[in-house]
Amino acid sequence: MRSIKIAAISLGLALGPIQSTAQDLTDERIKELALQAIRENPQIIMEAVQLLEAEQAAAQAGAVADVLENERDLLERDPNAPVLGNPDGDVTVVEFFDYNCPYCKRAMAEVQGLLEADRNVRLVYREWPILSEGSVFAAKAALAAREQGKYEEFHWALMGMQGRAEEASVLRVAEEIGLDVEQLRADMDAPEVEEHIATSMRLTQALGFNGTPSFVIGETLVPGFVDEEQLRSVVEETRDGG
């Protein structure tokens, strides 16, 4: 019996390299056949890429849907986010923006037009300063202006300002609209200011936004510049339950 066991083990060791070589040859042949199929049908590559992109898009859409469901209250009802328009409106538009973003400045008139045309829209502003240190300073100053009851006035003034938002230009605009600059500077260091910006950063990352302006309206994400007509269309669709 012992001799049979030894023989079996020896046979296994002898066949091992042969089986391995045969497997390698099989794998190589599979690669050759795959390359041949690709050469004869190059559209296979495009179809594979499209399938991968579709799978990635579906996964991203699912992730975004989860964020919208789990973060809805924070997006639309964060007490630390400024609200313009109708505070009791039936549709909420959330805009992420940067004071140094030229497309945000262009979108300002479109957003104002929406608020004037539809008195039942809530506009939630999320400061998202991503373009420069001046953007960060402007965002903090705007949020600090809430303590003096001048956020909206200061916001429109900064958006309409010529040139870039930097410390000197932001403070000049603050003085022009009657803000107490010393109080403004002190209020810029408030923890709720930092919290607002940090929350904006987290939400935009979760939603997959990569630039300003970016909007959330109901279940719809609108990245980039959008005109008033498009905004009104999405608002109406959301209002109708679309």
Rosetta constraint file for C-alpha pairs under 8 A:
AtomPair CA 1 CA 5 HARMONIC 6.46 0.50
AtomPair CA 2 CA 6 HARMONIC 6.34 0.50
AtomPair CA 3 CA 7 HARMONIC 6.17 0.50
AtomPair CA 4 CA 8 HARMONIC 6.16 0.50
AtomPair CA 5 CA 9 HARMONIC 6.25 0.50
AtomPair CA 6 CA 10 HARMONIC 6.14 0.50
AtomPair CA 7 CA 11 HARMONIC 6.10 0.50
AtomPair CA 8 CA 12 HARMONIC 6.22 0.50
AtomPair CA 9 CA 13 HARMONIC 6.30 0.50
AtomPair CA 10 CA 14 HARMONIC 6.18 0.50
AtomPair CA 11 CA 15 HARMONIC 6.15 0.50
AtomPair CA 12 CA 16 HARMONIC 6.01 0.50
AtomPair CA 13 CA 17 HARMONIC 7.61 0.50
AtomPair CA 14 CA 18 HARMONIC 7.51 0.50
AtomPair CA 15 CA 19 HARMONIC 6.03 0.50
AtomPair CA 16 CA 20 HARMONIC 6.17 0.50
AtomPair CA 17 CA 21 HARMONIC 6.09 0.50
AtomPair CA 18 CA 22 HARMONIC 6.21 0.50
AtomPair CA 19 CA 23 HARMONIC 6.17 0.50
AtomPair CA 20 CA 24 HARMONIC 6.24 0.50
AtomPair CA 21 CA 25 HARMONIC 6.21 0.50
AtomPair CA 22 CA 26 HARMONIC 6.20 0.50
AtomPair CA 23 CA 27 HARMONIC 6.25 0.50
AtomPair CA 24 CA 28 HARMONIC 6.16 0.50
AtomPair CA 25 CA 29 HARMONIC 6.07 0.50
AtomPair CA 26 CA 30 HARMONIC 6.19 0.50
AtomPair CA 27 CA 31 HARMONIC 6.33 0.50
AtomPair CA 28 CA 32 HARMONIC 6.28 0.50
AtomPair CA 29 CA 33 HARMONIC 6.18 0.50
AtomPair CA 30 CA 34 HARMONIC 6.11 0.50
AtomPair CA 31 CA 35 HARMONIC 6.16 0.50
AtomPair CA 32 CA 36 HARMONIC 6.07 0.50
AtomPair CA 33 CA 37 HARMONIC 6.10 0.50
AtomPair CA 34 CA 38 HARMONIC 6.25 0.50
AtomPair CA 35 CA 39 HARMONIC 6.16 0.50
AtomPair CA 36 CA 40 HARMONIC 6.18 0.50
AtomPair CA 37 CA 41 HARMONIC 5.83 0.50
AtomPair CA 37 CA 42 HARMONIC 7.84 0.50
AtomPair CA 38 CA 42 HARMONIC 4.89 0.50
AtomPair CA 38 CA 43 HARMONIC 7.66 0.50
AtomPair CA 38 CA 44 HARMONIC 6.30 0.50
AtomPair CA 38 CA 45 HARMONIC 7.22 0.50
AtomPair CA 42 CA 46 HARMONIC 7.59 0.50
AtomPair CA 43 CA 47 HARMONIC 6.17 0.50
AtomPair CA 44 CA 48 HARMONIC 6.08 0.50
AtomPair CA 45 CA 49 HARMONIC 6.19 0.50
AtomPair CA 46 CA 50 HARMONIC 6.03 0.50
AtomPair CA 47 CA 51 HARMONIC 6.06 0.50
AtomPair CA 48 CA 52 HARMONIC 6.16 0.50
AtomPair CA 49 CA 53 HARMONIC 6.10 0.50
AtomPair CA 50 CA 54 HARMONIC 6.04 0.50
AtomPair CA 51 CA 55 HARMONIC 6.20 0.50
AtomPair CA 52 CA 56 HARMONIC 6.15 0.50
AtomPair CA 53 CA 57 HARMONIC 6.02 0.50
AtomPair CA 54 CA 58 HARMONIC 6.10 0.50
AtomPair CA 55 CA 59 HARMONIC 6.16 0.50
AtomPair CA 56 CA 60 HARMONIC 6.09 0.50
AtomPair CA 57 CA 61 HARMONIC 6.00 0.50
AtomPair CA 58 CA 62 HARMONIC 6.15 0.50
AtomPair CA 59 CA 63 HARMONIC 6.25 0.50
AtomPair CA 60 CA 64 HARMONIC 6.12 0.50
AtomPair CA 61 CA 65 HARMONIC 6.07 0.50
AtomPair CA 62 CA 66 HARMONIC 6.32 0.50
AtomPair CA 63 CA 67 HARMONIC 6.38 0.50
AtomPair CA 64 CA 68 HARMONIC 6.17 0.50
AtomPair CA 64 CA 206 HARMONIC 7.22 0.50
AtomPair CA 64 CA 207 HARMONIC 5.56 0.50
AtomPair CA 64 CA 208 HARMONIC 7.76 0.50
AtomPair CA 65 CA 69 HARMONIC 6.17 0.50
AtomPair CA 65 CA 219 HARMONIC 7.73 0.50
AtomPair CA 66 CA 70 HARMONIC 5.99 0.50
AtomPair CA 67 CA 71 HARMONIC 5.52 0.50
AtomPair CA 67 CA 72 HARMONIC 7.65 0.50
AtomPair CA 67 CA 206 HARMONIC 6.77 0.50
AtomPair CA 67 CA 207 HARMONIC 6.85 0.50
AtomPair CA 68 CA 72 HARMONIC 5.31 0.50
AtomPair CA 68 CA 219 HARMONIC 7.05 0.50
AtomPair CA 71 CA 75 HARMONIC 6.05 0.50
AtomPair CA 72 CA 76 HARMONIC 6.08 0.50
AtomPair CA 72 CA 77 HARMONIC 7.82 0.50
AtomPair CA 73 CA 77 HARMONIC 5.00 0.50
AtomPair CA 73 CA 78 HARMONIC 6.60 0.50
AtomPair CA 74 CA 78 HARMONIC 4.71 0.50
AtomPair CA 75 CA 94 HARMONIC 7.10 0.50
AtomPair CA 76 CA 92 HARMONIC 6.54 0.50
AtomPair CA 76 CA 93 HARMONIC 7.96 0.50
AtomPair CA 76 CA 94 HARMONIC 6.90 0.50
AtomPair CA 76 CA 124 HARMONIC 6.71 0.50
AtomPair CA 77 CA 81 HARMONIC 7.84 0.50
AtomPair CA 80 CA 192 HARMONIC 6.93 0.50
AtomPair CA 80 CA 196 HARMONIC 6.32 0.50
AtomPair CA 81 CA 124 HARMONIC 6.55 0.50
AtomPair CA 81 CA 125 HARMONIC 6.25 0.50
AtomPair CA 81 CA 126 HARMONIC 6.31 0.50
AtomPair CA 81 CA 196 HARMONIC 6.89 0.50
AtomPair CA 82 CA 124 HARMONIC 5.88 0.50
AtomPair CA 82 CA 125 HARMONIC 5.53 0.50
AtomPair CA 82 CA 126 HARMONIC 7.49 0.50
AtomPair CA 82 CA 151 HARMONIC 7.71 0.50
AtomPair CA 83 CA 87 HARMONIC 6.54 0.50
AtomPair CA 83 CA 122 HARMONIC 6.75 0.50
AtomPair CA 83 CA 123 HARMONIC 5.52 0.50
AtomPair CA 83 CA 124 HARMONIC 4.61 0.50
AtomPair CA 83 CA 125 HARMONIC 6.36 0.50
AtomPair CA 84 CA 122 HARMONIC 6.24 0.50
AtomPair CA 84 CA 123 HARMONIC 4.95 0.50
AtomPair CA 84 CA 124 HARMONIC 6.43 0.50
AtomPair CA 84 CA 125 HARMONIC 7.74 0.50
AtomPair CA 84 CA 152 HARMONIC 7.35 0.50
AtomPair CA 85 CA 89 HARMONIC 7.86 0.50
AtomPair CA 85 CA 115 HARMONIC 5.95 0.50
AtomPair CA 85 CA 119 HARMONIC 7.05 0.50
AtomPair CA 85 CA 120 HARMONIC 7.68 0.50
AtomPair CA 85 CA 121 HARMONIC 6.03 0.50
AtomPair CA 85 CA 122 HARMONIC 5.13 0.50
AtomPair CA 85 CA 123 HARMONIC 5.62 0.50
AtomPair CA 86 CA 119 HARMONIC 6.35 0.50
AtomPair CA 86 CA 120 HARMONIC 5.78 0.50
AtomPair CA 86 CA 121 HARMONIC 5.61 0.50
AtomPair CA 86 CA 122 HARMONIC 4.94 0.50
AtomPair CA 86 CA 123 HARMONIC 7.54 0.50
AtomPair CA 87 CA 121 HARMONIC 7.91 0.50
AtomPair CA 87 CA 122 HARMONIC 5.49 0.50
AtomPair CA 87 CA 123 HARMONIC 7.97 0.50
AtomPair CA 88 CA 120 HARMONIC 7.46 0.50
AtomPair CA 88 CA 122 HARMONIC 6.87 0.50
AtomPair CA 89 CA 119 HARMONIC 7.52 0.50
AtomPair CA 89 CA 120 HARMONIC 4.29 0.50
AtomPair CA 89 CA 121 HARMONIC 4.74 0.50
AtomPair CA 89 CA 122 HARMONIC 5.02 0.50
AtomPair CA 90 CA 120 HARMONIC 5.98 0.50
AtomPair CA 90 CA 121 HARMONIC 6.35 0.50
AtomPair CA 90 CA 122 HARMONIC 7.28 0.50
AtomPair CA 90 CA 239 HARMONIC 7.31 0.50
AtomPair CA 91 CA 120 HARMONIC 6.93 0.50
AtomPair CA 91 CA 121 HARMONIC 5.22 0.50
AtomPair CA 91 CA 122 HARMONIC 6.11 0.50
AtomPair CA 91 CA 217 HARMONIC 7.62 0.50
AtomPair CA 91 CA 218 HARMONIC 7.43 0.50
AtomPair CA 91 CA 235 HARMONIC 6.68 0.50
AtomPair CA 91 CA 238 HARMONIC 7.14 0.50
AtomPair CA 91 CA 239 HARMONIC 6.30 0.50
AtomPair CA 92 CA 121 HARMONIC 5.91 0.50
AtomPair CA 92 CA 122 HARMONIC 4.58 0.50
AtomPair CA 92 CA 123 HARMONIC 5.84 0.50
AtomPair CA 92 CA 124 HARMONIC 7.02 0.50
AtomPair CA 92 CA 217 HARMONIC 6.26 0.50
AtomPair CA 92 CA 218 HARMONIC 7.06 0.50
AtomPair CA 93 CA 121 HARMONIC 7.10 0.50
AtomPair CA 93 CA 122 HARMONIC 6.08 0.50
AtomPair CA 93 CA 123 HARMONIC 4.88 0.50
AtomPair CA 93 CA 124 HARMONIC 6.08 0.50
AtomPair CA 93 CA 215 HARMONIC 6.85 0.50
AtomPair CA 93 CA 216 HARMONIC 6.02 0.50
AtomPair CA 93 CA 217 HARMONIC 4.92 0.50
AtomPair CA 93 CA 218 HARMONIC 7.63 0.50
AtomPair CA 93 CA 235 HARMONIC 7.90 0.50
AtomPair CA 94 CA 123 HARMONIC 5.94 0.50
AtomPair CA 94 CA 124 HARMONIC 4.67 0.50
AtomPair CA 94 CA 125 HARMONIC 5.98 0.50
AtomPair CA 94 CA 126 HARMONIC 7.13 0.50
AtomPair CA 94 CA 215 HARMONIC 5.44 0.50
AtomPair CA 94 CA 216 HARMONIC 5.05 0.50
AtomPair CA 94 CA 217 HARMONIC 6.44 0.50
AtomPair CA 95 CA 123 HARMONIC 7.49 0.50
AtomPair CA 95 CA 124 HARMONIC 6.35 0.50
AtomPair CA 95 CA 125 HARMONIC 5.26 0.50
AtomPair CA 95 CA 126 HARMONIC 5.95 0.50
AtomPair CA 95 CA 213 HARMONIC 6.75 0.50
AtomPair CA 95 CA 214 HARMONIC 5.76 0.50
AtomPair CA 95 CA 215 HARMONIC 4.55 0.50
AtomPair CA 95 CA 216 HARMONIC 6.65 0.50
AtomPair CA 96 CA 125 HARMONIC 6.42 0.50
AtomPair CA 96 CA 126 HARMONIC 4.79 0.50
AtomPair CA 96 CA 127 HARMONIC 5.96 0.50
AtomPair CA 96 CA 128 HARMONIC 5.72 0.50
AtomPair CA 96 CA 200 HARMONIC 7.53 0.50
AtomPair CA 96 CA 212 HARMONIC 6.47 0.50
AtomPair CA 96 CA 213 HARMONIC 5.63 0.50
AtomPair CA 96 CA 214 HARMONIC 5.19 0.50
AtomPair CA 96 CA 215 HARMONIC 6.31 0.50
AtomPair CA 97 CA 101 HARMONIC 7.38 0.50
AtomPair CA 97 CA 104 HARMONIC 6.20 0.50
AtomPair CA 97 CA 125 HARMONIC 7.80 0.50
AtomPair CA 97 CA 126 HARMONIC 6.67 0.50
AtomPair CA 97 CA 127 HARMONIC 5.70 0.50
AtomPair CA 97 CA 128 HARMONIC 5.29 0.50
AtomPair CA 97 CA 129 HARMONIC 7.11 0.50
AtomPair CA 97 CA 212 HARMONIC 5.20 0.50
AtomPair CA 97 CA 213 HARMONIC 4.80 0.50
AtomPair CA 97 CA 214 HARMONIC 6.85 0.50
AtomPair CA 98 CA 104 HARMONIC 6.80 0.50
AtomPair CA 98 CA 127 HARMONIC 6.50 0.50
AtomPair CA 98 CA 128 HARMONIC 5.53 0.50
AtomPair CA 98 CA 129 HARMONIC 4.93 0.50
AtomPair CA 98 CA 130 HARMONIC 6.77 0.50
AtomPair CA 98 CA 131 HARMONIC 7.18 0.50
AtomPair CA 98 CA 135 HARMONIC 6.31 0.50
AtomPair CA 98 CA 139 HARMONIC 7.63 0.50
AtomPair CA 98 CA 212 HARMONIC 6.49 0.50
AtomPair CA 98 CA 213 HARMONIC 7.30 0.50
AtomPair CA 99 CA 104 HARMONIC 7.19 0.50
AtomPair CA 99 CA 105 HARMONIC 7.47 0.50
AtomPair CA 99 CA 129 HARMONIC 7.35 0.50
AtomPair CA 99 CA 135 HARMONIC 5.87 0.50
AtomPair CA 99 CA 138 HARMONIC 6.86 0.50
AtomPair CA 99 CA 139 HARMONIC 7.37 0.50
AtomPair CA 99 CA 158 HARMONIC 6.86 0.50
AtomPair CA 99 CA 159 HARMONIC 6.11 0.50
AtomPair CA 99 CA 165 HARMONIC 6.50 0.50
AtomPair CA 100 CA 104 HARMONIC 7.92 0.50
AtomPair CA 100 CA 131 HARMONIC 6.73 0.50
AtomPair CA 100 CA 132 HARMONIC 7.81 0.50
AtomPair CA 100 CA 134 HARMONIC 7.86 0.50
AtomPair CA 100 CA 135 HARMONIC 5.98 0.50
AtomPair CA 100 CA 164 HARMONIC 5.93 0.50
AtomPair CA 100 CA 165 HARMONIC 5.97 0.50
AtomPair CA 101 CA 105 HARMONIC 6.52 0.50
AtomPair CA 101 CA 131 HARMONIC 7.43 0.50
AtomPair CA 101 CA 212 HARMONIC 6.71 0.50
AtomPair CA 101 CA 213 HARMONIC 7.66 0.50
AtomPair CA 102 CA 106 HARMONIC 6.32 0.50
AtomPair CA 103 CA 107 HARMONIC 6.04 0.50
AtomPair CA 103 CA 212 HARMONIC 7.26 0.50
AtomPair CA 103 CA 213 HARMONIC 6.68 0.50
AtomPair CA 103 CA 224 HARMONIC 7.55 0.50
AtomPair CA 103 CA 225 HARMONIC 5.82 0.50
AtomPair CA 104 CA 108 HARMONIC 6.22 0.50
AtomPair CA 104 CA 159 HARMONIC 7.91 0.50
AtomPair CA 104 CA 212 HARMONIC 6.60 0.50
AtomPair CA 104 CA 213 HARMONIC 5.32 0.50
AtomPair CA 104 CA 225 HARMONIC 7.09 0.50
AtomPair CA 105 CA 109 HARMONIC 7.75 0.50
AtomPair CA 105 CA 159 HARMONIC 5.61 0.50
AtomPair CA 105 CA 160 HARMONIC 6.99 0.50
AtomPair CA 106 CA 110 HARMONIC 7.42 0.50
AtomPair CA 106 CA 225 HARMONIC 7.69 0.50
AtomPair CA 107 CA 111 HARMONIC 6.11 0.50
AtomPair CA 107 CA 213 HARMONIC 7.83 0.50
AtomPair CA 107 CA 225 HARMONIC 6.17 0.50
AtomPair CA 107 CA 226 HARMONIC 6.68 0.50
AtomPair CA 107 CA 227 HARMONIC 6.81 0.50
AtomPair CA 108 CA 112 HARMONIC 6.13 0.50
AtomPair CA 108 CA 159 HARMONIC 7.19 0.50
AtomPair CA 109 CA 113 HARMONIC 6.02 0.50
AtomPair CA 110 CA 114 HARMONIC 6.28 0.50
AtomPair CA 110 CA 226 HARMONIC 7.64 0.50
AtomPair CA 110 CA 227 HARMONIC 5.41 0.50
AtomPair CA 110 CA 228 HARMONIC 4.53 0.50
AtomPair CA 111 CA 115 HARMONIC 6.35 0.50
AtomPair CA 111 CA 227 HARMONIC 7.97 0.50
AtomPair CA 111 CA 228 HARMONIC 6.47 0.50
AtomPair CA 111 CA 231 HARMONIC 7.92 0.50
AtomPair CA 112 CA 116 HARMONIC 6.22 0.50
AtomPair CA 113 CA 117 HARMONIC 6.05 0.50
AtomPair CA 113 CA 228 HARMONIC 6.35 0.50
AtomPair CA 114 CA 118 HARMONIC 5.83 0.50
AtomPair CA 114 CA 228 HARMONIC 5.83 0.50
AtomPair CA 114 CA 231 HARMONIC 7.14 0.50
AtomPair CA 114 CA 232 HARMONIC 6.54 0.50
AtomPair CA 115 CA 119 HARMONIC 5.97 0.50
AtomPair CA 115 CA 121 HARMONIC 6.51 0.50
AtomPair CA 126 CA 196 HARMONIC 7.58 0.50
AtomPair CA 126 CA 197 HARMONIC 7.68 0.50
AtomPair CA 126 CA 200 HARMONIC 6.17 0.50
AtomPair CA 127 CA 139 HARMONIC 5.89 0.50
AtomPair CA 127 CA 196 HARMONIC 7.43 0.50
AtomPair CA 127 CA 197 HARMONIC 6.14 0.50
AtomPair CA 127 CA 200 HARMONIC 6.74 0.50
AtomPair CA 128 CA 139 HARMONIC 7.54 0.50
AtomPair CA 128 CA 197 HARMONIC 6.23 0.50
AtomPair CA 128 CA 200 HARMONIC 5.85 0.50
AtomPair CA 128 CA 201 HARMONIC 6.68 0.50
AtomPair CA 129 CA 135 HARMONIC 4.99 0.50
AtomPair CA 129 CA 136 HARMONIC 5.07 0.50
AtomPair CA 129 CA 139 HARMONIC 6.39 0.50
AtomPair CA 129 CA 197 HARMONIC 7.67 0.50
AtomPair CA 130 CA 135 HARMONIC 6.83 0.50
AtomPair CA 130 CA 136 HARMONIC 7.41 0.50
AtomPair CA 131 CA 135 HARMONIC 6.16 0.50
AtomPair CA 132 CA 136 HARMONIC 6.67 0.50
AtomPair CA 133 CA 137 HARMONIC 6.30 0.50
AtomPair CA 133 CA 166 HARMONIC 7.65 0.50
AtomPair CA 134 CA 138 HARMONIC 6.09 0.50
AtomPair CA 134 CA 164 HARMONIC 7.81 0.50
AtomPair CA 134 CA 165 HARMONIC 5.50 0.50
AtomPair CA 134 CA 166 HARMONIC 4.17 0.50
AtomPair CA 134 CA 167 HARMONIC 6.14 0.50
AtomPair CA 135 CA 139 HARMONIC 6.10 0.50
AtomPair CA 135 CA 165 HARMONIC 6.28 0.50
AtomPair CA 135 CA 166 HARMONIC 7.04 0.50
AtomPair CA 136 CA 140 HARMONIC 6.19 0.50
AtomPair CA 137 CA 141 HARMONIC 6.09 0.50
AtomPair CA 137 CA 166 HARMONIC 7.00 0.50
AtomPair CA 137 CA 167 HARMONIC 6.26 0.50
AtomPair CA 137 CA 170 HARMONIC 7.98 0.50
AtomPair CA 138 CA 142 HARMONIC 6.05 0.50
AtomPair CA 138 CA 165 HARMONIC 6.40 0.50
AtomPair CA 138 CA 166 HARMONIC 6.99 0.50
AtomPair CA 138 CA 167 HARMONIC 7.21 0.50
AtomPair CA 138 CA 170 HARMONIC 6.16 0.50
AtomPair CA 139 CA 143 HARMONIC 6.22 0.50
AtomPair CA 140 CA 144 HARMONIC 6.02 0.50
AtomPair CA 140 CA 188 HARMONIC 5.32 0.50
AtomPair CA 140 CA 189 HARMONIC 7.96 0.50
AtomPair CA 140 CA 193 HARMONIC 6.16 0.50
AtomPair CA 140 CA 194 HARMONIC 7.77 0.50
AtomPair CA 141 CA 145 HARMONIC 6.17 0.50
AtomPair CA 141 CA 170 HARMONIC 7.75 0.50
AtomPair CA 141 CA 184 HARMONIC 6.56 0.50
AtomPair CA 141 CA 185 HARMONIC 7.27 0.50
AtomPair CA 141 CA 188 HARMONIC 5.72 0.50
AtomPair CA 142 CA 146 HARMONIC 7.27 0.50
AtomPair CA 142 CA 151 HARMONIC 5.88 0.50
AtomPair CA 142 CA 154 HARMONIC 6.43 0.50
AtomPair CA 142 CA 155 HARMONIC 6.35 0.50
AtomPair CA 143 CA 151 HARMONIC 6.68 0.50
AtomPair CA 143 CA 188 HARMONIC 7.30 0.50
AtomPair CA 143 CA 193 HARMONIC 6.15 0.50
AtomPair CA 144 CA 148 HARMONIC 7.90 0.50
AtomPair CA 144 CA 151 HARMONIC 7.84 0.50
AtomPair CA 144 CA 184 HARMONIC 5.88 0.50
AtomPair CA 144 CA 185 HARMONIC 7.88 0.50
AtomPair CA 144 CA 187 HARMONIC 5.12 0.50
AtomPair CA 144 CA 188 HARMONIC 5.01 0.50
AtomPair CA 144 CA 190 HARMONIC 7.77 0.50
AtomPair CA 144 CA 193 HARMONIC 6.93 0.50
AtomPair CA 145 CA 149 HARMONIC 6.43 0.50
AtomPair CA 145 CA 150 HARMONIC 5.41 0.50
AtomPair CA 145 CA 151 HARMONIC 5.05 0.50
AtomPair CA 145 CA 154 HARMONIC 7.29 0.50
AtomPair CA 145 CA 179 HARMONIC 7.55 0.50
AtomPair CA 145 CA 184 HARMONIC 6.31 0.50
AtomPair CA 145 CA 187 HARMONIC 7.86 0.50
AtomPair CA 146 CA 150 HARMONIC 5.72 0.50
AtomPair CA 146 CA 151 HARMONIC 4.94 0.50
AtomPair CA 147 CA 187 HARMONIC 7.43 0.50
AtomPair CA 148 CA 179 HARMONIC 7.25 0.50
AtomPair CA 150 CA 154 HARMONIC 5.91 0.50
AtomPair CA 150 CA 179 HARMONIC 7.67 0.50
AtomPair CA 151 CA 155 HARMONIC 5.87 0.50
AtomPair CA 152 CA 156 HARMONIC 6.30 0.50
AtomPair CA 153 CA 157 HARMONIC 6.19 0.50
AtomPair CA 153 CA 177 HARMONIC 7.63 0.50
AtomPair CA 154 CA 158 HARMONIC 6.07 0.50
AtomPair CA 154 CA 173 HARMONIC 7.68 0.50
AtomPair CA 154 CA 174 HARMONIC 6.90 0.50
AtomPair CA 154 CA 177 HARMONIC 7.14 0.50
AtomPair CA 155 CA 159 HARMONIC 6.16 0.50
AtomPair CA 156 CA 160 HARMONIC 6.08 0.50
AtomPair CA 157 CA 161 HARMONIC 6.03 0.50
AtomPair CA 157 CA 173 HARMONIC 6.99 0.50
AtomPair CA 158 CA 165 HARMONIC 7.44 0.50
AtomPair CA 158 CA 170 HARMONIC 7.10 0.50
AtomPair CA 158 CA 173 HARMONIC 7.01 0.50
AtomPair CA 161 CA 165 HARMONIC 7.88 0.50
AtomPair CA 161 CA 173 HARMONIC 7.99 0.50
AtomPair CA 164 CA 169 HARMONIC 7.63 0.50
AtomPair CA 165 CA 169 HARMONIC 5.94 0.50
AtomPair CA 165 CA 170 HARMONIC 5.90 0.50
AtomPair CA 166 CA 170 HARMONIC 5.88 0.50
AtomPair CA 167 CA 171 HARMONIC 6.16 0.50
AtomPair CA 168 CA 172 HARMONIC 6.16 0.50
AtomPair CA 169 CA 173 HARMONIC 6.31 0.50
AtomPair CA 170 CA 174 HARMONIC 6.21 0.50
AtomPair CA 171 CA 175 HARMONIC 6.22 0.50
AtomPair CA 171 CA 181 HARMONIC 6.92 0.50
AtomPair CA 172 CA 176 HARMONIC 6.29 0.50
AtomPair CA 173 CA 177 HARMONIC 6.42 0.50
AtomPair CA 174 CA 178 HARMONIC 6.41 0.50
AtomPair CA 174 CA 179 HARMONIC 5.25 0.50
AtomPair CA 174 CA 180 HARMONIC 7.73 0.50
AtomPair CA 174 CA 181 HARMONIC 6.76 0.50
AtomPair CA 175 CA 179 HARMONIC 5.44 0.50
AtomPair CA 175 CA 180 HARMONIC 7.11 0.50
AtomPair CA 175 CA 181 HARMONIC 6.67 0.50
AtomPair CA 179 CA 184 HARMONIC 7.27 0.50
AtomPair CA 180 CA 184 HARMONIC 6.08 0.50
AtomPair CA 181 CA 185 HARMONIC 6.12 0.50
AtomPair CA 182 CA 186 HARMONIC 6.42 0.50
AtomPair CA 183 CA 187 HARMONIC 6.08 0.50
AtomPair CA 184 CA 188 HARMONIC 6.16 0.50
AtomPair CA 185 CA 189 HARMONIC 7.35 0.50
AtomPair CA 186 CA 190 HARMONIC 7.57 0.50
AtomPair CA 188 CA 193 HARMONIC 6.55 0.50
AtomPair CA 189 CA 193 HARMONIC 6.92 0.50
AtomPair CA 189 CA 194 HARMONIC 7.58 0.50
AtomPair CA 190 CA 194 HARMONIC 7.07 0.50
AtomPair CA 191 CA 195 HARMONIC 6.08 0.50
AtomPair CA 192 CA 196 HARMONIC 6.04 0.50
AtomPair CA 193 CA 197 HARMONIC 6.58 0.50
AtomPair CA 194 CA 198 HARMONIC 6.11 0.50
AtomPair CA 195 CA 199 HARMONIC 6.01 0.50
AtomPair CA 196 CA 200 HARMONIC 6.27 0.50
AtomPair CA 197 CA 201 HARMONIC 6.30 0.50
AtomPair CA 198 CA 202 HARMONIC 6.32 0.50
AtomPair CA 199 CA 203 HARMONIC 6.09 0.50
AtomPair CA 200 CA 204 HARMONIC 6.09 0.50
AtomPair CA 201 CA 205 HARMONIC 6.27 0.50
AtomPair CA 202 CA 206 HARMONIC 6.24 0.50
AtomPair CA 203 CA 207 HARMONIC 6.11 0.50
AtomPair CA 204 CA 208 HARMONIC 5.99 0.50
AtomPair CA 204 CA 209 HARMONIC 5.15 0.50
AtomPair CA 204 CA 210 HARMONIC 7.50 0.50
AtomPair CA 205 CA 209 HARMONIC 6.22 0.50
AtomPair CA 205 CA 210 HARMONIC 7.75 0.50
AtomPair CA 209 CA 214 HARMONIC 6.90 0.50
AtomPair CA 209 CA 223 HARMONIC 6.76 0.50
AtomPair CA 211 CA 223 HARMONIC 7.34 0.50
AtomPair CA 211 CA 224 HARMONIC 6.94 0.50
AtomPair CA 212 CA 223 HARMONIC 7.32 0.50
AtomPair CA 212 CA 224 HARMONIC 6.02 0.50
AtomPair CA 212 CA 225 HARMONIC 7.92 0.50
AtomPair CA 213 CA 223 HARMONIC 6.56 0.50
AtomPair CA 213 CA 224 HARMONIC 5.15 0.50
AtomPair CA 213 CA 225 HARMONIC 6.17 0.50
AtomPair CA 214 CA 221 HARMONIC 7.53 0.50
AtomPair CA 214 CA 222 HARMONIC 5.80 0.50
AtomPair CA 214 CA 223 HARMONIC 4.31 0.50
AtomPair CA 214 CA 224 HARMONIC 5.45 0.50
AtomPair CA 214 CA 225 HARMONIC 7.63 0.50
AtomPair CA 215 CA 221 HARMONIC 5.88 0.50
AtomPair CA 215 CA 222 HARMONIC 4.87 0.50
AtomPair CA 215 CA 223 HARMONIC 6.10 0.50
AtomPair CA 215 CA 224 HARMONIC 7.90 0.50
AtomPair CA 216 CA 220 HARMONIC 5.85 0.50
AtomPair CA 216 CA 221 HARMONIC 4.77 0.50
AtomPair CA 216 CA 222 HARMONIC 6.21 0.50
AtomPair CA 217 CA 221 HARMONIC 6.51 0.50
AtomPair CA 217 CA 222 HARMONIC 7.74 0.50
AtomPair CA 217 CA 234 HARMONIC 7.06 0.50
AtomPair CA 217 CA 235 HARMONIC 6.78 0.50
AtomPair CA 217 CA 238 HARMONIC 7.17 0.50
AtomPair CA 218 CA 238 HARMONIC 5.79 0.50
AtomPair CA 219 CA 238 HARMONIC 7.60 0.50
AtomPair CA 220 CA 234 HARMONIC 7.64 0.50
AtomPair CA 222 CA 226 HARMONIC 7.71 0.50
AtomPair CA 226 CA 230 HARMONIC 6.26 0.50
AtomPair CA 226 CA 231 HARMONIC 6.69 0.50
AtomPair CA 227 CA 231 HARMONIC 6.30 0.50
AtomPair CA 228 CA 232 HARMONIC 6.06 0.50
AtomPair CA 229 CA 233 HARMONIC 6.16 0.50
AtomPair CA 230 CA 234 HARMONIC 6.35 0.50
AtomPair CA 231 CA 235 HARMONIC 6.14 0.50
AtomPair CA 232 CA 236 HARMONIC 6.08 0.50
AtomPair CA 233 CA 237 HARMONIC 6.16 0.50
AtomPair CA 234 CA 238 HARMONIC 6.07 0.50
AtomPair CA 235 CA 239 HARMONIC 6.07 0.50
AtomPair CA 236 CA 240 HARMONIC 6.09 0.50
AtomPair CA 237 CA 241 HARMONIC 6.37 0.50
AtomPair CA 237 CA 242 HARMONIC 5.01 0.50
AtomPair CA 238 CA 242 HARMONIC 5.21 0.50
